[in-house]
Every structure is written in structure tokens, then in C-alpha cells.
């Protein structure tokens, strides 16, 4: 998409999403993936259960977990339509090539660098959702919202059931299908700390496990993409929906967030080996994360209407979302498990609290470097490579080159 065709709100929201995703992913770079499930892992984590880690885990879980992935999935649904147009459009083959190349990026990113990759999952979900891109806004919204509402209700019921069982002392780690023994956690950490190629081999094994688990998320992710595209067609992301609707979504999101914050704190402050003090209610509130996502989006869209400079700094980050996502991996994986880094993986010093130091540092770096890069270039570096591969022809990268091409 050329600069003149950019939609500010989409770039701004995408920037918000890509920064928030790092906060969620940080734990999965530093620890075995099972531990990123928090209370669902069924095992006390190897880092201290102290005030800093309790607060760090609570902030991530309440304000970030699932909210930013949901937003990015919605925006990805919009991009399917912007690139591919209607189903009878001649741009369809371009969209297919774009998604296939994204899948290849995801294969390399996940298998070689970080098991938590989402790109491959987005690629095959995109190939499904592209078949629905000509549906009406109403049909897309109802289908996408319905899929996610069904998942939220089922998850909430499961959380309530697990909370009640734990409260009655009937289930501990053994009653949790995601349980992982301390020995298994220790073995996974040792493998990542093994030196040489061993961390990369362990990452590959974890990635293969994640791929099978990701198949169960296809209805949820595809539903979020449909919901996002439906909202775009209805004018929501461009700010054309009624102001009262944005305000209502802000209030609904805030109410959900307040409830989750309360019950989530009860859960986070409980010793890992003790039953969930919220009796599953923290998980119930968390199951409806897309409501908070829409509240975040509504607030930012309202701000863009009345105080655009307050959110304008997010747009360059969003224009380089692909590059920023991959560079987040490069930095984090280098710090924690890639052979050339310091090898901090599984170090108790890097619990949920202290990890925020790295997250904020990367945020600052990407907020600064994104507009600097875009002041000289049309696209982020990886966006440019992706675009060249998709269109199969040279694409001007430097702004001067674009101007010269137009003049010629």
C-alpha cells in the first residue's frame, strides 16, 4: 500500500497492537512455553513469587493477554480485503501469493528463531477468510462475533469448573490437562541452556508442538479476522460509526477490565501451589478479552478524532508492524536462547517483573526508529521484501527513488 493510500487509524491501531504483543510474548521468549499459561500450567514457576513478579504477571495478564492478539487478528482481516479486494477482483492471485509468502516467513521464523510464531497460523487462516471477504459487513460481524462468543462461553464454563474443583481441593496439577511437572520444566530449561545448536533444536521441537495446538485456534482466529473485516466495512475502524457506539464499547471494555483486574489480582497474589483464590472468575473475565480489545480500539479512534497528535506516534510503528514483530523476535531470542546471546533462558532473575525492563526498552527503540526509517524509506525492510516477493518485480524502497520514478 503506497503512502498516499494509507489509512491512519489502521496504522495507528496496528502500532498499538504490535507493541502490546511484545508484552505478552516476553515470557515465552524467556521460559518454556507451558509456563506462559500461568495458572494453567499446574506447576510453581522457577522464579520467585515476589511482589515484582506478581505485579508484572498481573499487568500482563489483565491488560495485555489476548487483547492485542485479538486486535492484530482483526486488523489482519482488514488487510485481506485491502490487498485482495472482492472475490471477483483480479487482485485475488496477489493476495494468495502474499499469504503463501507469509506462510514461508512463518515457517522460518518459527522453526529457526522462535516457537511462538503466529505468522504461519495467520497465513492459513487468511486463506480461509479470503473466501468470505465479499460477505456483507453484517454477515462478517455476526459470524466472527458468534465464533468468538461461543469460544468465550465454553472457556468461561471450563474456568468455572476448574476453579470450583480447586476450591474443593479436588484438583491440583493432576486435574489440569496442561499440567507440567517441575522435572519437565527443569529438563526443558536445561535443553535451552545446553549450548551449541541444542537451544535451536529444542525450539524446533516446541514449534512442532505449537503447530498442532494452533490448529484448534483456527475458528477463533478466523472469527476475529472476519469480525475485523466486518467492522471495517461498517466504518468502525475509519471512525465513521456513531460516537455513542465507541463510548459504549469503551464502557463495556472498562467494566470487563475492572472485573478481570480484581479477580485476576486474587489469582495472581495466591501462591502458585494454592487453589485459585478467584475460584475461576479471573479466567472467566479473561475469556471475554475481545470486549476489552474493542474498548481499547474505540478509545484510540475517539482520540484520533479529537486529539490526533496524542496517538500519531503509533502510526509509524504500525506501518512497520511486520519488521517490528520480526525484530522483536531477533532481540528477545538473541538475549535468551540463540547461540550468540548471553543465554538468559530460564534464569530466575528474569521473571515477569524484570522482563518489563526489556519490553519497555524495545518499545522505546521501535517508537524512535520507526519514524526515522520511514523518513527515508517507503516501507519497513521486511515489508519491502514481502512486497517484492508478492508482486515479483522491483519495488522502490527509498523515497527519492519513488519520486524519481514518478518524474521519469
C-alpha positions as CSV (number, residue, x, y, z in Angstrom):
1,X,0.0,0.0,0.0
2,X,1.6,3.3,-1.1
3,X,1.9,6.2,1.3
4,X,-1.0,8.1,-0.3
5,X,-3.3,5.1,0.3
6,X,-2.5,4.6,4.0
7,X,-5.4,4.7,6.4
8,X,-4.2,6.5,9.5
9,X,-6.5,4.6,12.0
10,X,-5.4,1.2,10.8
11,X,-1.7,2.1,11.1
12,X,-2.3,3.6,14.5
13,X,-4.2,0.6,15.8
14,X,-1.6,-1.8,14.3
15,X,1.1,0.1,16.1
16,X,-0.7,-0.3,19.4
17,X,-1.2,-4.0,18.7
18,X,2.4,-4.8,17.8
19,X,3.7,-3.1,20.9
20,X,1.3,-4.9,23.1
21,X,2.0,-8.2,21.6
22,X,5.6,-8.0,22.8
23,X,4.4,-7.6,26.4
24,X,2.5,-10.9,26.0
25,X,5.3,-12.8,24.2
26,X,8.1,-11.8,26.5
27,X,7.6,-14.7,28.9
28,X,7.5,-17.2,26.0
29,X,11.0,-16.0,25.0
30,X,12.4,-16.4,28.5
31,X,10.7,-19.6,29.7
32,X,9.3,-22.9,28.4
33,X,6.0,-22.2,26.6
34,X,4.0,-24.2,29.2
35,X,4.9,-21.6,31.8
36,X,3.4,-18.8,29.7
37,X,0.0,-20.3,30.6
38,X,0.4,-19.0,34.1
39,X,-2.0,-20.7,36.5
40,X,-2.9,-23.2,33.8
41,X,0.5,-24.8,33.8
42,X,-0.2,-26.7,37.0
43,X,3.4,-26.1,38.4
44,X,5.0,-23.5,40.6
45,X,7.4,-21.4,38.3
46,X,11.1,-21.5,38.9
47,X,11.3,-17.7,39.5
48,X,10.4,-16.1,42.9
49,X,6.8,-15.4,43.8
50,X,7.6,-11.9,45.0
51,X,5.9,-8.6,44.7
52,X,7.7,-7.6,41.4
53,X,6.8,-10.8,39.6
54,X,3.2,-10.8,41.0
55,X,2.7,-7.3,39.7
56,X,4.4,-8.0,36.4
57,X,2.4,-11.1,35.8
58,X,-0.8,-9.3,36.8
59,X,-0.3,-6.4,34.5
60,X,0.5,-8.6,31.5
61,X,-2.4,-11.0,32.1
62,X,-5.1,-8.3,32.8
63,X,-4.2,-5.5,30.4
64,X,-2.4,-7.3,27.5
65,X,-3.0,-11.1,27.3
66,X,-5.3,-11.9,24.3
67,X,-6.3,-8.3,23.9
68,X,-3.6,-7.4,21.5
69,X,-3.6,-10.7,19.6
70,X,-7.3,-10.2,19.1
71,X,-6.8,-6.6,17.7
72,X,-4.0,-7.7,15.4
73,X,-6.1,-10.6,14.1
74,X,-9.0,-8.2,13.4
75,X,-6.7,-5.8,11.5
76,X,-5.2,-8.7,9.6
77,X,-8.7,-9.5,8.4
78,X,-9.0,-5.9,7.1
79,X,-5.7,-6.3,5.2
80,X,-7.0,-9.4,3.4
81,X,-9.7,-7.2,1.8
82,X,-7.4,-4.2,1.2
83,X,-4.9,-6.4,-0.7
84,X,-7.3,-8.8,-2.4
85,X,-10.4,-6.7,-2.9
86,X,-13.7,-8.5,-3.6
87,X,-13.7,-12.2,-4.5
88,X,-14.2,-11.5,-8.2
89,X,-11.3,-9.0,-8.2
90,X,-8.3,-9.5,-10.4
91,X,-6.2,-8.9,-7.2
92,X,-7.1,-12.4,-5.9
93,X,-3.9,-14.1,-7.1
94,X,-1.8,-11.3,-5.5
95,X,-3.5,-12.0,-2.1
96,X,-2.8,-15.7,-2.4
97,X,0.9,-15.1,-3.2
98,X,1.1,-12.7,-0.3
99,X,-0.3,-15.2,2.1
100,X,1.8,-18.0,0.8
101,X,5.0,-15.9,1.3
102,X,3.8,-15.0,4.8
103,X,3.5,-18.7,5.5
104,X,7.1,-19.3,4.4
105,X,8.3,-16.4,6.6
106,X,6.4,-18.0,9.4
107,X,8.0,-21.4,8.8
108,X,11.5,-20.0,9.0
109,X,10.6,-17.6,11.9
110,X,9.1,-20.4,14.0
111,X,11.3,-23.3,13.2
112,X,14.6,-21.5,13.4
113,X,14.1,-18.5,15.7
114,X,11.1,-18.7,18.0
115,X,8.5,-21.4,18.6
116,X,5.7,-18.9,19.4
117,X,5.5,-17.6,15.8
118,X,2.0,-16.6,14.7
119,X,2.7,-15.8,11.0
120,X,2.1,-19.3,9.7
121,X,-1.1,-19.5,11.6
122,X,-2.2,-16.2,10.1
123,X,-1.3,-17.4,6.6
124,X,-3.5,-20.4,6.6
125,X,-6.3,-18.7,8.5
126,X,-6.1,-15.9,5.9
127,X,-6.5,-18.4,3.1
128,X,-9.8,-19.4,4.7
129,X,-11.1,-15.9,5.5
130,X,-10.2,-14.7,2.0
131,X,-13.1,-16.8,0.7
132,X,-15.5,-14.7,2.9
133,X,-14.1,-11.3,2.0
134,X,-17.1,-10.4,-0.2
135,X,-19.6,-11.1,2.6
136,X,-21.6,-8.1,3.9
137,X,-20.5,-6.3,7.0
138,X,-23.4,-7.7,9.0
139,X,-22.7,-11.3,8.0
140,X,-19.0,-11.0,8.8
141,X,-19.7,-9.3,12.2
142,X,-22.3,-11.9,13.2
143,X,-20.2,-14.9,12.1
144,X,-17.0,-13.6,13.6
145,X,-18.6,-12.5,16.9
146,X,-20.5,-15.7,17.1
147,X,-17.5,-17.9,16.8
148,X,-15.6,-15.9,19.5
149,X,-18.7,-15.7,21.8
150,X,-19.0,-19.5,21.6
151,X,-15.4,-19.9,22.5
152,X,-15.6,-17.4,25.3
153,X,-18.6,-19.1,26.9
154,X,-17.0,-22.6,26.7
155,X,-13.8,-21.2,28.1
156,X,-15.7,-19.4,30.9
157,X,-17.5,-22.6,31.8
158,X,-14.3,-24.6,31.8
159,X,-12.6,-21.9,34.1
160,X,-15.5,-22.0,36.5
161,X,-15.4,-25.8,36.6
162,X,-11.6,-25.9,37.2
163,X,-12.0,-23.1,39.9
164,X,-14.7,-25.0,41.7
165,X,-12.7,-28.2,41.7
166,X,-9.6,-26.5,43.0
167,X,-11.7,-24.7,45.6
168,X,-12.9,-28.0,46.8
169,X,-9.4,-29.5,46.9
170,X,-10.4,-31.9,44.2
171,X,-7.9,-30.9,41.6
172,X,-4.4,-29.7,41.5
173,X,-1.8,-30.1,38.9
174,X,-3.0,-33.7,38.2
175,X,-6.5,-32.3,37.3
176,X,-5.2,-29.9,34.8
177,X,-4.8,-31.1,31.2
178,X,-2.0,-28.6,30.7
179,X,-0.1,-29.8,33.8
180,X,3.7,-30.0,33.6
181,X,5.8,-31.4,36.4
182,X,8.7,-29.5,37.9
183,X,11.1,-32.1,36.4
184,X,9.7,-31.5,32.9
185,X,10.2,-27.7,33.3
186,X,13.7,-28.2,34.6
187,X,14.5,-30.5,31.7
188,X,13.2,-28.0,29.1
189,X,15.2,-25.2,30.7
190,X,18.4,-27.4,30.7
191,X,17.9,-28.2,27.0
192,X,17.6,-24.5,26.1
193,X,20.8,-23.8,28.2
194,X,22.6,-26.7,26.5
195,X,24.8,-24.6,24.3
196,X,25.6,-25.0,20.6
197,X,22.7,-26.0,18.5
198,X,20.7,-27.6,21.3
199,X,18.6,-24.5,22.0
200,X,17.6,-24.3,18.4
201,X,16.7,-28.0,18.3
202,X,14.6,-27.5,21.5
203,X,12.9,-24.5,19.8
204,X,12.1,-26.6,16.8
205,X,10.6,-29.3,18.9
206,X,8.5,-26.7,20.8
207,X,7.4,-25.2,17.5
208,X,6.2,-28.5,16.1
209,X,4.1,-28.9,19.3
210,X,2.7,-25.4,18.9
211,X,1.7,-26.1,15.3
212,X,-0.6,-29.0,16.3
213,X,-2.1,-26.9,19.1
214,X,-2.6,-23.9,16.8
215,X,-5.0,-26.0,14.6
216,X,-7.6,-25.8,17.4
217,X,-7.4,-21.9,17.2
218,X,-8.4,-21.7,13.6
219,X,-12.1,-21.0,14.3
220,X,-11.1,-18.3,16.9
221,X,-8.5,-16.5,14.7
222,X,-10.6,-16.8,11.6
223,X,-13.6,-15.4,13.5
224,X,-11.6,-12.5,14.7
225,X,-10.4,-11.8,11.2
226,X,-14.0,-11.9,10.0
227,X,-15.1,-9.6,12.8
228,X,-12.4,-7.1,12.0
229,X,-13.2,-7.1,8.3
230,X,-16.9,-6.7,9.1
231,X,-16.2,-3.7,11.4
232,X,-14.0,-2.1,8.7
233,X,-16.8,-2.5,6.1
234,X,-19.2,-1.0,8.6
235,X,-17.0,2.1,9.0
236,X,-15.9,1.3,12.6
237,X,-12.1,1.5,12.1
238,X,-12.3,4.6,10.0
239,X,-14.1,6.4,12.7
240,X,-17.5,6.6,10.8
241,X,-19.5,4.8,13.4
242,X,-21.7,6.8,15.8
243,X,-19.8,8.4,18.7
244,X,-22.2,6.7,21.2
245,X,-21.1,3.3,19.9
246,X,-17.5,4.0,20.6
247,X,-18.4,5.3,24.0
248,X,-20.5,2.3,24.8
249,X,-17.7,-0.1,23.8
250,X,-15.2,1.8,25.9
251,X,-17.6,1.4,28.9
252,X,-18.1,-2.3,28.2
253,X,-14.4,-2.9,27.8
254,X,-13.6,-0.9,31.0
255,X,-16.2,-2.9,33.0
256,X,-14.7,-6.2,31.8
257,X,-11.2,-4.9,32.5
258,X,-12.2,-3.8,36.1
259,X,-13.7,-7.2,36.9
260,X,-10.7,-9.0,35.4
261,X,-8.3,-6.7,37.3
262,X,-10.0,-7.6,40.6
263,X,-10.3,-11.3,40.2
264,X,-7.0,-11.5,38.3
265,X,-5.3,-9.9,41.3
266,X,-6.8,-12.5,43.7
267,X,-5.5,-15.2,41.4
268,X,-2.0,-13.6,40.9
269,X,-1.4,-12.9,44.6
270,X,-2.2,-16.5,45.5
271,X,0.8,-18.8,46.0
272,X,1.3,-21.0,42.9
273,X,0.8,-24.2,44.8
274,X,-2.5,-23.0,46.3
275,X,-6.0,-23.1,44.7
276,X,-7.1,-20.2,42.6
277,X,-8.5,-17.6,45.1
278,X,-10.8,-16.2,42.5
279,X,-12.4,-19.7,42.0
280,X,-12.0,-19.4,38.3
281,X,-13.7,-16.0,38.0
282,X,-10.4,-14.4,36.8
283,X,-10.3,-16.8,33.9
284,X,-14.0,-16.1,33.2
285,X,-13.4,-12.4,32.8
286,X,-10.3,-13.1,30.7
287,X,-12.3,-15.3,28.3
288,X,-14.0,-12.2,27.0
289,X,-10.8,-10.4,26.1
290,X,-12.1,-9.2,22.7
291,X,-14.5,-6.9,24.6
292,X,-11.5,-5.1,26.1
293,X,-9.9,-5.1,22.6
294,X,-12.8,-3.2,21.2
295,X,-12.8,-0.9,24.1
296,X,-9.1,-0.1,23.5
297,X,-9.7,0.4,19.8
298,X,-12.7,2.6,20.4
299,X,-10.8,4.9,22.8
300,X,-7.9,5.2,20.4
301,X,-10.3,6.0,17.5
302,X,-12.0,8.7,19.6
303,X,-8.6,10.2,20.5
304,X,-7.7,10.2,16.8
305,X,-10.8,12.3,16.2
306,X,-10.3,14.9,18.9
307,X,-6.5,14.8,19.6
308,X,-4.8,13.1,16.8
309,X,-1.2,14.1,17.9
310,X,-1.8,12.1,21.1
311,X,-1.9,8.8,19.1
312,X,0.0,9.8,15.9
313,X,3.3,8.3,17.3
314,X,1.7,4.9,17.0
315,X,1.2,5.1,13.2
316,X,4.8,4.7,12.1
317,X,5.2,1.7,14.4
318,X,2.1,0.2,12.7
319,X,3.3,0.9,9.2
320,X,6.4,-1.2,10.1
321,X,4.5,-3.9,12.1
322,X,6.0,-6.8,10.1
323,X,9.5,-5.6,10.6
324,X,8.9,-4.6,14.2
325,X,7.4,-8.0,15.0
326,X,10.4,-9.9,13.5
327,X,13.0,-7.6,15.1
328,X,11.3,-8.1,18.5
329,X,12.0,-11.8,18.0
330,X,15.6,-11.2,16.9
331,X,16.3,-9.1,20.0
332,X,14.5,-11.4,22.5
333,X,15.7,-14.7,21.1
334,X,19.2,-13.4,21.0
335,X,19.1,-12.4,24.6
336,X,17.5,-15.7,25.8
337,X,18.3,-18.7,23.7
338,X,20.1,-18.1,20.4
339,X,23.8,-19.3,20.4
340,X,25.3,-15.8,20.0
341,X,23.5,-14.3,23.0
342,X,24.1,-14.3,26.8
343,X,21.8,-17.3,27.3
344,X,19.4,-15.9,29.9
345,X,16.7,-18.5,29.2
346,X,15.3,-20.0,32.4
347,X,17.3,-17.6,34.6
348,X,15.2,-16.9,37.7
349,X,16.3,-13.3,37.6
350,X,14.1,-12.8,34.5
351,X,10.7,-13.3,35.9
352,X,7.6,-11.4,34.8
353,X,8.5,-8.3,36.7
354,X,12.0,-7.7,35.4
355,X,11.1,-8.7,31.9
356,X,9.2,-5.4,31.7
357,X,12.5,-3.6,31.6
358,X,13.4,-5.3,28.3
359,X,9.8,-4.8,26.9
360,X,9.8,-1.1,27.6
361,X,13.3,-0.7,26.2
362,X,12.3,-2.3,22.9
363,X,9.1,-0.2,22.8
364,X,11.1,3.0,23.1
365,X,13.6,1.8,20.4
366,X,10.8,0.9,18.0
367,X,8.9,4.1,18.6
368,X,12.0,6.1,17.9
369,X,13.4,4.1,14.9
370,X,10.2,3.6,13.0
371,X,9.6,7.2,12.0
372,X,13.3,7.7,11.4
373,X,13.4,4.8,9.0
374,X,10.2,5.9,7.3
375,X,11.5,9.5,6.8
376,X,13.9,8.0,4.2
377,X,12.1,4.9,3.0
378,X,8.6,4.0,1.8
379,X,8.4,0.7,3.7
380,X,10.0,-1.2,6.5
381,X,12.7,-3.5,5.3
382,X,10.8,-6.7,5.8
383,X,7.6,-5.1,4.4
384,X,9.7,-4.2,1.3
385,X,11.0,-7.8,0.9
386,X,7.5,-9.2,1.3
387,X,6.1,-6.8,-1.2
388,X,8.8,-7.6,-3.8
389,X,8.2,-11.3,-3.4
390,X,4.5,-10.9,-3.7
391,X,4.5,-8.8,-6.8
392,X,7.5,-10.5,-8.4
393,X,9.1,-7.2,-9.6
394,X,11.4,-4.5,-8.3
395,X,9.8,-2.1,-5.8
396,X,11.3,1.3,-5.0
397,X,12.4,1.4,-1.3
398,X,13.9,4.9,-0.9
399,X,11.6,7.8,-1.1
400,X,14.0,9.6,-3.6
401,X,13.7,6.6,-5.9
402,X,9.9,6.7,-5.8
403,X,10.0,10.4,-6.6
404,X,12.4,9.8,-9.5
405,X,10.3,7.1,-10.9
406,X,7.2,9.3,-10.9
407,X,9.2,12.1,-12.5
408,X,10.5,9.8,-15.2
